[in-house]
Amino acid sequence: MSDLRELYQQVIIEHSKSPRNYKRLDEANRSAEGYNPLCGDQISVYIFVEDNRVKDIAFQGTGCAISKASASLMTAAVKGKTVSEAEELFERFREMATSRRDAEVDEEALGKLMVFSGVREFPVRVKCATLAWHTLHAALQGEEAPIKTE
């Protein structure tokens, strides 16, 4: 196994075991729920937006290591960003996760989120990695219906 792939796996395991921003955010003014029926992942994303900026973000839920780590890294990546920057990051992440394995990816724009580039090799895991992101997108858009990755 390559050193980079091993490092990526360690980051995912670390964020799964000790997720960042894992809590209910009582002051949230936007939220959404997501569900992955394939493996049972469930997530709630809470966002406090003020002056068109993600001032705070948190999540709660249950799921596999990839799902939980993705939510953890997502919250760290979008906190402090404008709503449009958060939406752009959602699009970049979704594109990276769903692209062909050999497709070029803007690694600089994704930063630490590149740890999920390996899910492209396992299509069934793409939904695990993107669930939190689709839920974030729904919360930012004010969608009320729960998100499902079907």
Z-matrix of the N, CA and C atoms (Angstrom, degrees):
N
C 1 1.450
C 2 1.521 1 108.81
N 3 1.312 2 116.33 1 138.97
C 4 1.459 3 119.03 2 -178.77
C 5 1.528 4 110.19 3 -70.44
N 6 1.339 5 115.08 4 154.85
C 7 1.462 6 120.08 5 179.07
C 8 1.522 7 111.27 6 -61.19
N 9 1.338 8 117.37 7 -38.52
C 10 1.460 9 121.18 8 -179.41
C 11 1.523 10 111.22 9 -65.31
N 12 1.316 11 116.52 10 -44.05
C 13 1.471 12 120.37 11 179.09
C 14 1.523 13 110.25 12 -63.37
N 15 1.318 14 117.07 13 -39.85
C 16 1.458 15 121.33 14 178.08
C 17 1.532 16 110.93 15 -64.07
N 18 1.326 17 116.56 16 -41.90
C 19 1.463 18 121.06 17 177.17
C 20 1.529 19 110.13 18 -61.71
N 21 1.329 20 116.87 19 -44.84
C 22 1.459 21 121.11 20 178.74
C 23 1.528 22 110.56 21 -58.36
N 24 1.315 23 116.96 22 -43.72
C 25 1.464 24 120.40 23 179.51
C 26 1.519 25 111.17 24 -63.99
N 27 1.310 26 117.36 25 -38.33
C 28 1.468 27 121.09 26 178.76
C 29 1.529 28 111.09 27 -64.83
N 30 1.323 29 116.92 28 -40.66
C 31 1.471 30 120.80 29 178.53
C 32 1.521 31 109.88 30 -63.62
N 33 1.314 32 117.39 31 -44.23
C 34 1.466 33 120.96 32 179.17
C 35 1.524 34 110.74 33 -62.76
N 36 1.306 35 117.80 34 -44.14
C 37 1.467 36 121.21 35 179.02
C 38 1.531 37 110.51 36 -63.04
N 39 1.331 38 116.90 37 -43.69
C 40 1.475 39 120.90 38 179.68
C 41 1.524 40 111.34 39 -60.70
N 42 1.325 41 117.59 40 -46.25
C 43 1.468 42 120.89 41 -179.10
C 44 1.523 43 111.76 42 -71.66
N 45 1.316 44 117.20 43 -25.19
C 46 1.458 45 120.12 44 176.53
C 47 1.535 46 110.95 45 -73.56
N 48 1.309 47 115.58 46 -42.87
C 49 1.467 48 120.22 47 -178.64
C 50 1.529 49 112.27 48 -74.95
N 51 1.323 50 117.33 49 -35.21
C 52 1.475 51 122.54 50 -178.81
C 53 1.524 52 109.39 51 -131.36
N 54 1.338 53 116.66 52 71.07
C 55 1.457 54 118.85 53 -176.27
C 56 1.527 55 112.47 54 -66.12
N 57 1.319 56 115.01 55 140.91
C 58 1.456 57 121.23 56 177.14
C 59 1.524 58 108.37 57 -82.99
N 60 1.328 59 115.99 58 147.44
C 61 1.467 60 122.61 59 176.09
C 62 1.523 61 113.03 60 59.18
N 63 1.320 62 116.61 61 31.74
C 64 1.464 63 121.57 62 179.49
C 65 1.527 64 108.14 63 -90.26
N 66 1.324 65 115.19 64 95.94
C 67 1.467 66 121.69 65 -178.45
C 68 1.521 67 108.36 66 -172.12
N 69 1.294 68 115.26 67 169.25
C 70 1.463 69 120.92 68 170.78
C 71 1.525 70 106.43 69 -87.16
N 72 1.295 71 116.51 70 135.82
C 73 1.457 72 121.77 71 -178.93
C 74 1.528 73 107.50 72 -105.93
N 75 1.333 74 115.81 73 96.91
C 76 1.462 75 121.00 74 -173.93
C 77 1.528 76 113.37 75 -62.48
N 78 1.324 77 118.15 76 -31.08
C 79 1.461 78 120.48 77 -178.99
C 80 1.535 79 113.19 78 -86.43
N 81 1.328 80 117.25 79 7.00
C 82 1.467 81 120.76 80 -179.37
C 83 1.530 82 110.85 81 -58.12
N 84 1.325 83 115.31 82 138.57
C 85 1.456 84 119.59 83 174.34
C 86 1.535 85 111.80 84 -114.13
N 87 1.318 86 115.35 85 5.06
C 88 1.465 87 122.36 86 172.69
C 89 1.523 88 107.63 87 -145.80
N 90 1.320 89 116.01 88 141.24
C 91 1.463 90 119.45 89 178.06
C 92 1.522 91 109.28 90 -157.78
N 93 1.322 92 114.83 91 162.67
C 94 1.463 93 121.37 92 176.97
C 95 1.518 94 108.23 93 -157.66
N 96 1.324 95 114.36 94 159.68
C 97 1.461 96 121.20 95 176.96
C 98 1.516 97 109.00 96 -119.63
N 99 1.331 98 114.83 97 144.59
C 100 1.450 99 120.62 98 179.14
C 101 1.514 100 110.94 99 -131.99
N 102 1.331 101 115.43 100 152.08
C 103 1.457 102 121.13 101 -177.32
C 104 1.521 103 109.63 102 -145.63
N 105 1.322 104 115.74 103 132.81
C 106 1.454 105 122.19 104 175.78
C 107 1.526 106 107.37 105 -111.01
N 108 1.337 107 117.98 106 97.30
C 109 1.459 108 120.28 107 -176.09
C 110 1.527 109 113.93 108 -64.22
N 111 1.337 110 117.48 109 -20.96
C 112 1.456 111 120.96 110 -178.81
C 113 1.525 112 111.99 111 -63.36
N 114 1.341 113 116.58 112 -43.70
C 115 1.470 114 118.06 113 -179.00
C 116 1.526 115 113.08 114 -124.09
N 117 1.335 116 117.26 115 2.05
C 118 1.451 117 120.19 116 174.62
C 119 1.520 118 115.68 117 87.75
N 120 1.326 119 118.72 118 7.54
C 121 1.463 120 120.58 119 177.91
C 122 1.528 121 109.61 120 -62.51
N 123 1.330 122 115.79 121 135.43
C 124 1.463 123 122.21 122 175.38
C 125 1.516 124 108.11 123 -132.31
N 126 1.325 125 116.10 124 137.76
C 127 1.464 126 119.46 125 -177.88
C 128 1.519 127 110.09 126 -145.77
N 129 1.319 128 114.57 127 145.35
C 130 1.461 129 122.51 128 170.24
C 131 1.522 130 106.40 129 -120.68
N 132 1.324 131 116.23 130 131.47
C 133 1.459 132 121.98 131 178.44
C 134 1.524 133 107.39 132 -113.89
N 135 1.330 134 115.22 133 131.33
C 136 1.462 135 122.83 134 -179.80
C 137 1.527 136 108.49 135 -119.41
N 138 1.338 137 116.24 136 130.98
C 139 1.461 138 120.13 137 -177.67
C 140 1.524 139 109.42 138 -132.35
N 141 1.303 140 115.16 139 137.67
C 142 1.461 141 121.16 140 170.53
C 143 1.521 142 106.51 141 -110.06
N 144 1.340 143 114.95 142 110.57
C 145 1.466 144 121.47 143 179.63
C 146 1.522 145 108.24 144 -107.02
N 147 1.318 146 114.91 145 130.83
C 148 1.461 147 121.00 146 176.78
C 149 1.523 148 107.88 147 -142.36
N 150 1.319 149 115.67 148 134.68
C 151 1.470 150 121.22 149 -178.09
C 152 1.527 151 111.15 150 53.50
N 153 1.344 152 115.24 151 40.93
C 154 1.465 153 123.16 152 177.83
C 155 1.534 154 113.17 153 61.37
N 156 1.320 155 117.08 154 26.53
C 157 1.465 156 122.63 155 -179.61
C 158 1.529 157 109.22 156 -129.25
N 159 1.328 158 116.64 157 141.67
C 160 1.461 159 122.34 158 175.80
C 161 1.524 160 106.95 159 -76.49
N 162 1.317 161 115.78 160 95.16
C 163 1.468 162 121.11 161 -177.83
C 164 1.525 163 110.80 162 -75.46
N 165 1.345 164 116.03 163 -35.23
C 166 1.465 165 120.20 164 178.10
C 167 1.515 166 108.64 165 -152.57
N 168 1.308 167 115.73 166 153.40
C 169 1.463 168 121.96 167 -179.14
C 170 1.518 169 108.18 168 -153.23
N 171 1.317 170 115.09 169 144.05
C 172 1.467 171 120.59 170 178.72
C 173 1.528 172 108.32 171 -151.46
N 174 1.320 173 114.77 172 170.14
C 175 1.462 174 119.50 173 177.21
C 176 1.516 175 109.51 174 -148.63
N 177 1.313 176 114.89 175 159.63
C 178 1.458 177 123.11 176 171.15
C 179 1.516 178 106.94 177 -141.53
N 180 1.317 179 115.82 178 158.78
C 181 1.448 180 119.40 179 175.97
C 182 1.511 181 112.40 180 152.20
N 183 1.295 182 113.57 181 -176.28
C 184 1.460 183 121.60 182 178.97
C 185 1.518 184 108.29 183 -128.30
N 186 1.306 185 115.28 184 150.95
C 187 1.449 186 118.19 185 178.07
C 188 1.509 187 112.13 186 167.68
N 189 1.300 188 113.75 187 -174.33
C 190 1.458 189 121.04 188 -178.72
C 191 1.531 190 110.16 189 -73.72
N 192 1.315 191 115.95 190 171.98
C 193 1.465 192 121.76 191 -178.07
C 194 1.522 193 111.77 192 -60.33
N 195 1.308 194 117.72 193 -40.49
C 196 1.464 195 120.59 194 -178.75
C 197 1.524 196 110.37 195 -66.38
N 198 1.300 197 117.12 196 -43.82
C 199 1.459 198 121.39 197 -179.71
C 200 1.528 199 111.61 198 -61.95
N 201 1.307 200 116.29 199 -46.98
C 202 1.462 201 120.84 200 -177.90
C 203 1.533 202 111.02 201 -68.91
N 204 1.331 203 116.91 202 -42.06
C 205 1.466 204 120.29 203 178.93
C 206 1.526 205 111.03 204 -65.28
N 207 1.320 206 117.27 205 -38.26
C 208 1.460 207 120.92 206 178.92
C 209 1.523 208 110.39 207 -63.28
N 210 1.324 209 117.50 208 -43.20
C 211 1.469 210 121.43 209 178.31
C 212 1.523 211 110.61 210 -63.81
N 213 1.314 212 116.73 211 -41.15
C 214 1.462 213 121.45 212 -179.83
C 215 1.532 214 111.00 213 -62.77
N 216 1.316 215 116.52 214 -50.31
C 217 1.468 216 120.35 215 179.96
C 218 1.524 217 111.47 216 -67.36
N 219 1.330 218 116.58 217 -33.68
C 220 1.465 219 120.47 218 178.10
C 221 1.520 220 110.49 219 -62.42
N 222 1.330 221 117.31 220 -47.07
C 223 1.466 222 119.40 221 -177.63
C 224 1.527 223 110.72 222 -61.96
N 225 1.322 224 116.77 223 -39.91
C 226 1.467 225 120.32 224 178.57
C 227 1.529 226 110.89 225 -66.06
N 228 1.324 227 116.72 226 -35.92
C 229 1.466 228 121.03 227 -176.12
C 230 1.531 229 112.87 228 -74.35
N 231 1.318 230 118.23 229 -33.45
C 232 1.471 231 118.79 230 -174.47
C 233 1.527 232 113.53 231 -97.54
N 234 1.319 233 118.01 232 -14.40
C 235 1.468 234 119.50 233 179.56
C 236 1.527 235 109.56 234 -61.01
N 237 1.332 236 115.13 235 127.06
C 238 1.449 237 121.27 236 179.85
C 239 1.514 238 114.51 237 92.40
N 240 1.318 239 117.50 238 -12.13
C 241 1.468 240 121.13 239 -179.66
C 242 1.530 241 109.96 240 -81.45
N 243 1.326 242 115.95 241 158.15
C 244 1.454 243 119.73 242 171.83
C 245 1.529 244 107.70 243 -71.14
N 246 1.323 245 116.22 244 163.89
C 247 1.461 246 119.99 245 178.73
C 248 1.522 247 109.95 246 -60.28
N 249 1.320 248 118.07 247 -41.84
C 250 1.468 249 119.55 248 -179.80
C 251 1.529 250 111.67 249 -67.37
N 252 1.331 251 117.95 250 -35.76
C 253 1.472 252 120.20 251 175.82
C 254 1.526 253 110.78 252 -65.93
N 255 1.327 254 117.24 253 -39.21
C 256 1.472 255 121.09 254 177.48
C 257 1.523 256 110.59 255 -64.26
N 258 1.336 257 116.29 256 -41.16
C 259 1.469 258 120.43 257 178.16
C 260 1.535 259 110.68 258 -65.15
N 261 1.317 260 116.59 259 -39.25
C 262 1.465 261 120.48 260 178.38
C 263 1.528 262 110.40 261 -64.65
N 264 1.312 263 116.92 262 -40.34
C 265 1.458 264 120.62 263 178.25
C 266 1.525 265 110.54 264 -65.61
N 267 1.347 266 116.67 265 -38.89
C 268 1.474 267 120.62 266 174.39
C 269 1.521 268 109.85 267 -55.90
N 270 1.334 269 116.55 268 -48.76
C 271 1.470 270 120.35 269 -178.51
C 272 1.521 271 111.40 270 -62.45
N 273 1.311 272 117.57 271 -42.88
C 274 1.476 273 121.27 272 179.68
C 275 1.533 274 110.68 273 -63.37
N 276 1.338 275 116.18 274 -43.68
C 277 1.466 276 120.11 275 -179.55
C 278 1.525 277 110.27 276 -64.60
N 279 1.338 278 116.36 277 -47.10
C 280 1.466 279 120.64 278 -179.88
C 281 1.521 280 110.58 279 -59.74
N 282 1.316 281 116.17 280 -44.05
C 283 1.463 282 120.33 281 179.45
C 284 1.527 283 111.20 282 -62.24
N 285 1.338 284 116.64 283 -44.30
C 286 1.468 285 120.56 284 179.44
C 287 1.534 286 110.11 285 -62.15
N 288 1.313 287 117.61 286 -46.40
C 289 1.463 288 121.28 287 -174.86
C 290 1.521 289 113.04 288 -69.04
N 291 1.324 290 116.76 289 -29.16
C 292 1.462 291 119.66 290 -175.64
C 293 1.525 292 113.47 291 -102.96
N 294 1.322 293 117.48 292 -0.17
C 295 1.464 294 119.94 293 -178.61
C 296 1.531 295 111.32 294 -80.05
N 297 1.320 296 114.52 295 168.01
C 298 1.468 297 119.96 296 174.88
C 299 1.526 298 109.29 297 -60.25
N 300 1.290 299 115.77 298 151.51
C 301 1.468 300 121.66 299 -178.41
C 302 1.519 301 113.01 300 -57.38
N 303 1.321 302 116.93 301 -32.95
C 304 1.460 303 120.37 302 -177.39
C 305 1.535 304 112.91 303 -96.38
N 306 1.331 305 117.34 304 5.25
C 307 1.465 306 120.77 305 179.76
C 308 1.523 307 110.34 306 -68.58
N 309 1.333 308 115.30 307 144.87
C 310 1.457 309 119.92 308 177.94
C 311 1.522 310 109.50 309 -72.72
N 312 1.316 311 115.52 310 142.64
C 313 1.458 312 122.22 311 -178.84
C 314 1.526 313 107.73 312 -129.60
N 315 1.313 314 116.28 313 140.46
C 316 1.457 315 121.76 314 177.15
C 317 1.530 316 107.96 315 -77.92
N 318 1.323 317 115.62 316 87.24
C 319 1.463 318 121.34 317 -175.72
C 320 1.526 319 112.03 318 -62.46
N 321 1.318 320 117.33 319 -35.02
C 322 1.457 321 120.74 320 -179.28
C 323 1.532 322 110.78 321 -64.72
N 324 1.332 323 116.57 322 -40.53
C 325 1.465 324 120.56 323 -178.96
C 326 1.527 325 111.44 324 -69.47
N 327 1.324 326 117.79 325 -31.38
C 328 1.465 327 121.23 326 -177.36
C 329 1.524 328 113.35 327 -90.62
N 330 1.307 329 117.89 328 -26.18
C 331 1.459 330 120.68 329 178.46
C 332 1.518 331 112.74 330 54.58
N 333 1.329 332 116.65 331 -128.71
C 334 1.465 333 122.26 332 -177.19
C 335 1.529 334 113.09 333 -60.70
N 336 1.311 335 116.55 334 -21.93
C 337 1.464 336 120.07 335 -179.22
C 338 1.529 337 112.08 336 -65.58
N 339 1.322 338 117.35 337 -13.00
C 340 1.462 339 121.64 338 177.66
C 341 1.522 340 112.02 339 -62.22
N 342 1.331 341 117.65 340 -15.88
C 343 1.467 342 119.28 341 178.68
C 344 1.526 343 110.95 342 -59.42
N 345 1.334 344 117.40 343 -19.22
C 346 1.461 345 120.41 344 -179.14
C 347 1.524 346 113.36 345 -93.81
N 348 1.321 347 117.59 346 5.80
C 349 1.463 348 119.99 347 -179.89
C 350 1.528 349 111.23 348 -63.01
N 351 1.303 350 117.50 349 -26.21
C 352 1.461 351 121.48 350 179.95
C 353 1.521 352 114.29 351 -67.63
N 354 1.336 353 118.53 352 -19.06
C 355 1.467 354 119.47 353 -179.13
C 356 1.525 355 111.30 354 -65.78
N 357 1.325 356 116.80 355 -19.82
C 358 1.471 357 119.43 356 178.48
C 359 1.522 358 111.33 357 -60.44
N 360 1.323 359 116.60 358 -24.65
C 361 1.461 360 120.90 359 179.62
C 362 1.523 361 111.69 360 -78.23
N 363 1.325 362 117.26 361 -14.20
C 364 1.463 363 122.49 362 -176.35
C 365 1.533 364 108.70 363 -131.05
N 366 1.327 365 117.51 364 83.23
C 367 1.460 366 121.04 365 -173.85
C 368 1.532 367 114.78 366 -50.81
N 369 1.315 368 117.97 367 -31.73
C 370 1.463 369 119.62 368 -179.84
C 371 1.534 370 111.14 369 -67.67
N 372 1.324 371 118.13 370 -24.06
C 373 1.468 372 122.55 371 -179.43
C 374 1.531 373 113.15 372 -86.09
N 375 1.331 374 117.28 373 -13.51
C 376 1.465 375 121.11 374 179.53
C 377 1.525 376 110.25 375 -58.57
N 378 1.328 377 116.78 376 -42.16
C 379 1.466 378 120.55 377 -179.66
C 380 1.519 379 111.30 378 -64.46
N 381 1.318 380 117.15 379 -33.19
C 382 1.468 381 121.12 380 177.13
C 383 1.531 382 109.85 381 -65.47
N 384 1.319 383 116.25 382 -44.26
C 385 1.467 384 121.26 383 -176.89
C 386 1.521 385 112.47 384 -72.10
N 387 1.325 386 117.83 385 -30.80
C 388 1.459 387 120.34 386 -174.90
C 389 1.524 388 114.27 387 -96.37
N 390 1.316 389 118.54 388 -8.88
C 391 1.475 390 120.77 389 -177.33
C 392 1.528 391 112.01 390 -55.09
N 393 1.312 392 118.30 391 -51.14
C 394 1.466 393 121.41 392 -179.10
C 395 1.523 394 110.64 393 -60.23
N 396 1.315 395 116.69 394 -38.31
C 397 1.463 396 121.23 395 -178.20
C 398 1.523 397 111.84 396 -67.95
N 399 1.323 398 116.84 397 -42.25
C 400 1.466 399 119.67 398 176.76
C 401 1.529 400 110.14 399 -66.01
N 402 1.315 401 116.45 400 -34.23
C 403 1.463 402 120.73 401 177.98
C 404 1.525 403 109.99 402 -69.48
N 405 1.322 404 117.40 403 -40.39
C 406 1.461 405 121.68 404 174.12
C 407 1.527 406 110.08 405 -57.75
N 408 1.315 407 116.49 406 -49.16
C 409 1.463 408 121.88 407 -179.34
C 410 1.534 409 110.21 408 -57.37
N 411 1.317 410 117.01 409 -44.89
C 412 1.472 411 121.03 410 179.09
C 413 1.524 412 111.00 411 -61.68
N 414 1.323 413 116.98 412 -42.91
C 415 1.466 414 120.65 413 179.11
C 416 1.521 415 110.95 414 -63.45
N 417 1.315 416 117.26 415 -43.20
C 418 1.466 417 120.75 416 179.57
C 419 1.526 418 111.32 417 -65.02
N 420 1.328 419 116.59 418 -31.95
C 421 1.464 420 121.41 419 -179.67
C 422 1.529 421 112.61 420 -86.29
N 423 1.329 422 117.12 421 -7.25
C 424 1.462 423 120.71 422 -179.84
C 425 1.519 424 113.54 423 75.95
N 426 1.324 425 117.03 424 22.53
C 427 1.469 426 120.81 425 178.73
C 428 1.519 427 109.41 426 -73.00
N 429 1.316 428 116.36 427 136.30
C 430 1.459 429 120.07 428 -175.79
C 431 1.516 430 113.48 429 -98.65
N 432 1.324 431 117.77 430 -28.79
C 433 1.459 432 120.28 431 -178.86
C 434 1.521 433 110.30 432 -70.42
N 435 1.322 434 117.75 433 139.16
C 436 1.471 435 119.74 434 177.52
C 437 1.530 436 111.21 435 -58.88
N 438 1.324 437 115.06 436 143.60
C 439 1.461 438 121.74 437 179.17
C 440 1.521 439 108.49 438 -85.87
N 441 1.332 440 116.34 439 135.77
C 442 1.462 441 121.32 440 176.18
C 443 1.519 442 107.95 441 -125.78
N 444 1.321 443 115.97 442 139.27
C 445 1.467 444 120.85 443 178.71
C 446 1.517 445 109.88 444 -96.71
N 447 1.314 446 116.64 445 62.37
C 448 1.461 447 120.52 446 179.56
C 449 1.501 448 110.41 447 -102.16
